[in-house]
Amino acid sequence: MNRIYFELYSKSREATIYTIRFEGCLSTETDLFVDEYLEKGFSEDILAIKRWLINIENRGAQLRYFRAENNVFAGPVSFSRLRIYCIRCSHNIVVIDGGGEKKGQKTQDGAETWKAMKLMMAIDEKLIVKIQENEIRYSNDLMTLEGELFIDLKL
């Protein structure tokens, strides 16, 4: 069983962005993704992802800023060789992960993107259950998650 924590990544007046971190890891999955792809020479693509996140912070997590991929989402919507996967909890809350390099038209065409999307799908399923059981709640202003900000997942 792997414990995955939801940690604050950024917060603005319009949106709160969380990332995930595996128990025992010092870095979040988003930070590991950014570091890996900067090292591989994808600086323009990482910049596009950072601009995409800033846009969400400034305007909220509107559906038009995301690509629907099964029951989760991906970004950025602008051209990029990279995809980062996320859960859009609401207009104000997003949980981001890592991702990978696009290898074709479909997520399944790349091992990294497929793995990242499947992880977010599994996290989404567990998150929904914890919200239904009131173990994780939305704050009164609907801007943050409260409660047990972790899930346990078999990988």
C-alpha positions in Angstrom: 0.0 0.0 0.0 1.3 3.4 -0.9 0.2 6.5 0.9 -0.1 9.6 -1.3 -0.4 13.1 0.2 -2.1 16.1 -1.3 0.1 19.1 -0.7 -0.4 22.7 -1.5 1.4 23.8 -4.7 0.0 27.3 -5.1 -3.0 29.4 -4.0 -4.5 32.5 -5.4 -7.8 34.4 -5.1 -9.2 32.3 -7.9 -7.8 28.8 -7.5 -5.9 26.5 -5.2 -3.6 24.0 -6.8 -2.5 20.9 -5.0 0.2 18.4 -6.0 0.8 14.8 -4.8 3.7 13.4 -2.9 4.4 9.7 -2.1 5.1 8.9 1.5 8.8 8.6 2.0 9.7 11.0 -0.9 11.0 14.5 -0.2 9.8 15.9 -3.5 6.4 16.1 -5.0 5.6 14.3 -8.3 5.2 17.7 -10.0 8.6 18.9 -8.9 10.2 15.6 -10.0 8.4 15.9 -13.4 9.6 19.5 -13.8 13.2 18.7 -12.8 13.4 15.6 -15.0 12.1 17.4 -18.1 14.2 20.5 -17.6 17.2 18.2 -17.5 16.1 16.5 -20.7 16.0 19.9 -22.5 12.2 20.6 -22.4 12.5 24.1 -21.0 10.0 25.7 -23.4 7.5 23.0 -22.7 7.9 23.4 -18.9 7.5 27.1 -19.4 4.2 26.4 -21.3 3.0 24.3 -18.3 4.0 27.0 -15.8 2.1 29.6 -17.9 -0.9 27.3 -18.0 -0.8 27.0 -14.2 -0.5 30.7 -13.8 -3.5 31.2 -16.0 -5.5 28.8 -13.8 -4.4 30.7 -10.7 -5.5 34.0 -12.3 -8.8 32.9 -13.8 -9.9 29.7 -12.0 -10.0 26.2 -13.2 -12.4 26.7 -16.0 -13.0 23.7 -18.2 -11.6 25.4 -21.3 -8.1 25.3 -19.8 -8.1 21.5 -19.7 -8.0 18.5 -22.0 -10.4 15.8 -20.9 -8.7 12.4 -20.7 -11.1 9.7 -19.4 -12.2 10.8 -15.9 -9.1 13.1 -15.4 -7.7 16.1 -17.2 -4.4 17.1 -18.9 -2.7 20.3 -19.7 -1.6 22.5 -21.1 -4.1 23.1 -23.9 -1.6 25.1 -25.9 1.0 23.3 -28.0 3.5 21.4 -25.9 5.5 18.2 -26.3 4.7 17.4 -22.7 1.4 16.6 -20.8 0.8 17.0 -17.1 -2.2 15.2 -15.6 -4.6 16.5 -13.0 -7.9 16.2 -11.3 -10.2 19.2 -11.6 -12.1 19.0 -8.3 -14.0 22.2 -9.0 -13.8 25.6 -10.6 -11.4 26.5 -7.7 -9.5 23.4 -6.9 -7.1 21.3 -9.0 -4.8 18.4 -8.0 -1.7 18.1 -10.4 0.7 15.2 -10.8 3.5 14.7 -13.3 3.2 13.5 -16.8 5.4 12.8 -19.7 6.4 13.4 -23.3 3.6 13.0 -25.8 4.6 10.2 -28.2 1.5 10.2 -30.4 -2.1 11.3 -30.7 -3.3 9.2 -27.7 -2.1 9.1 -24.1 -1.6 5.4 -24.5 1.0 6.0 -27.2 3.5 7.0 -24.6 4.5 4.8 -21.6 5.1 7.9 -19.4 1.9 9.6 -20.2 -0.2 6.4 -19.9 1.3 5.7 -16.5 0.7 9.2 -15.2 -2.9 9.2 -16.5 -3.6 5.8 -14.9 -2.2 7.0 -11.6 -4.4 10.1 -11.6 -7.4 8.0 -12.5 -6.7 5.8 -9.5 -6.2 8.8 -7.2 -9.4 10.3 -8.5 -11.4 7.2 -7.6 -10.0 7.2 -4.0 -10.4 10.9 -3.6 -14.1 10.7 -4.6 -14.6 8.0 -1.9 -12.9 10.0 0.8 -15.1 13.0 -0.1 -18.2 10.9 0.0 -17.2 9.6 3.4 -16.5 13.1 4.6 -12.8 12.3 5.3 -11.9 15.0 2.9 -14.1 18.1 2.6 -14.2 21.4 0.8 -13.7 24.4 2.9 -16.7 26.8 3.5 -15.3 29.1 0.8 -14.8 26.1 -1.6 -11.2 27.1 -2.1 -9.3 24.4 -0.2 -9.5 20.8 0.8 -9.7 19.9 4.5 -9.4 16.8 6.5 -7.3 13.7 5.9 -5.3 15.0 2.9 -4.0 11.6 1.8 -5.1 8.4 0.2 -3.8 4.9 0.3 -3.4 3.2 -3.1 -2.2 -0.2 -4.2 0.3 0.2 -7.1 
